[in-house]
Each structure stands twice: as structure tokens, then as C-alpha cells.
């Protein structure tokens, strides 16, 4: 699993004035929690780029004062006007403690319904799971080969070993819908059969 390395500097002071000063220097304030202590740190805004601006699920290895923390990103705050990254929260991974994470879905296969002229509609891009850090992975694969026309794949159909899926089991995550052209062709066929 990919991890992004970030070099941070511990912050001793907190507050809006300090945060504003850090941002003016091109730094982003952040917090690591969930471990034995809460660590307030700052790091250059560019070091977060590959972690924040991607749909991929990745780990962060944050080094602060020579100690490295394995973390997952939990929360982001952006400036409402400039859309700059203002603050970032991380959860430290502890091997024997379960974490909750949003893992991306990766759909594999060619649905039967698409081969029949339908169109695949993805209704969910991620699933919320609870698991131990060692079972975290970049995505959850969902095979959609057998997905027929006008059929759904639901959360309950997803197989995720060693993970508890937190989303409601009946929610559809992908479906194959009839295209307008296919519907027209069926209507014309039905009209042609009545003559």
C-alpha cells in the first residue's frame, strides 16, 4: 500500500494567530491524534499535495522531531474564498486498535447489461469500513461481470475480508440502466409487433 512521507515540525503554540502566520509562510497546521499523545505540527503545503488531491486511499508517514507516525487522513479544512488547504487532521494507526476509514471502490469486469446496450451508473465511490490497520488496503474490488440490465450491486453484495462495512446493506453502489436508444428500439419493436 502506498504511503506518503511528510516531514513536519512540532508546534508548541496553537490558535488562530499562529495558524494564520504559519499559512503565510506556506505551511499547513495539522494534528495527529489517536496515539499515546496528540501532536500539533506544521509542514509545507506542497508535502500534502499527493495525499489530499487524489481519489486514492493512502497512508501518511509523518516524521515530527525524529519520530515517525503511521497515520490516515481524517479531516481537511479549506479556505472558503481561496480554496487553500487550511488545516489537516490525522489518526495515528495502532496495530491492535480498529480504525474507521473510507476506502475507494474499484469496479472490475464488463457487466452483462452493458454488453446488452445498457449504461453503467456508479452510485458510490467509497465505503466506510471498520478494521485493523494491517487489513487496510488501497481499494475494495467489486466484480460487476454478472450485473444485468436494470440490476443493482448493493453494499451487501461487496466482499471485504476482515472488514466490517458500516454503510447500510441495501444501498445500491452501481447499476446498469437502459439507455434512451435501447428504450426507443424496444418501443419500436413493441409497436411493430402489434401491427
Secondary structure by P-SEA (a helix, b strand, c coil): cbbbbbbbbbbccccaaaaaaaaaacccccccccccbbbbbccccccccccccccbbbbbbcccccbbbbbbbcccccccccccccbbbbbbbbccbbbbbbbbbbbbccccccccbbbbbbcccbbbbbccccccccbbbbbccccccccccccccccccccccccccccccbbbbbcaaaaaaaaaaaaaaac
